[in-house]
Amino acid sequence: MSTATRLFPLDLAQLPSMLFGAPAFRVEEYTDGNTYVIRAEVPGVDPAKDIKVSEFGDRLQIRVERTEERVDKARSEFHYGSFARTVHLPLTTDEESITVAYTDGILEIRVPLAGKVAPGREIPVQTTRATAKSK
């Protein structure tokens, strides 16, 4: 794997979930050569029926429906929940070639980049002086 470069340090769409304690799952994003990679921790699910990945233009949505039932001699327990994350894709992606794989509880989405991603630049802040109001 090449040197990882994080393109989006904070997913602002997830801010309400983080503030109010709504269930979510951890996601990491980085570039690997000419591929944008998204990895999500979603252990204990059946990927064929519990995971849905959808692309909407410049966004990718990961939805997970988790259900688990534990039964022992004295009692049974049932855990369930729906979780979703939305990830913003870089501007130069090849949406037609996205691949999704699930291995050992890790969902990996690989999005080929169609062109070179600009490294970004710093924009200088201009300073102005306030003028005194005349009376």
Long-range contacts (C-beta under 8 A, 24 or more apart in sequence): 1-32, 2-31, 2-32, 2-33, 4-30, 4-31, 4-32, 5-30, 5-31, 6-30, 7-31, 7-36, 7-90, 7-117, 8-87, 8-88, 11-85, 11-86, 11-87, 11-88, 13-86, 13-88, 14-85, 14-86, 23-81, 23-83, 24-83, 24-85, 25-64, 25-83, 25-85, 27-62, 27-85, 27-87, 29-87, 31-113, 31-117, 32-110, 34-112, 34-113, 35-110, 35-111, 35-112, 35-113, 36-89, 36-90, 36-93, 36-110, 36-111, 36-112, 36-113, 37-108, 37-109, 37-110, 37-111, 38-62, 38-87, 38-108, 38-109, 38-111, 39-106, 39-107, 39-108, 39-109, 40-85, 40-106, 40-107, 40-109, 41-105, 41-106, 41-107, 42-66, 42-83, 42-102, 42-105, 42-106, 42-107, 43-104, 43-105, 44-68, 44-105, 47-102, 47-107, 51-102, 51-107, 53-100, 53-107, 53-109, 55-89, 55-95, 55-98, 58-88, 58-89, 58-91, 59-86, 59-87, 59-88, 59-89, 60-86, 60-87, 60-89, 60-98, 60-109, 60-111, 61-85, 61-86, 61-87, 62-86, 62-87, 62-107, 62-109, 90-117, 91-117, 92-116, 92-117
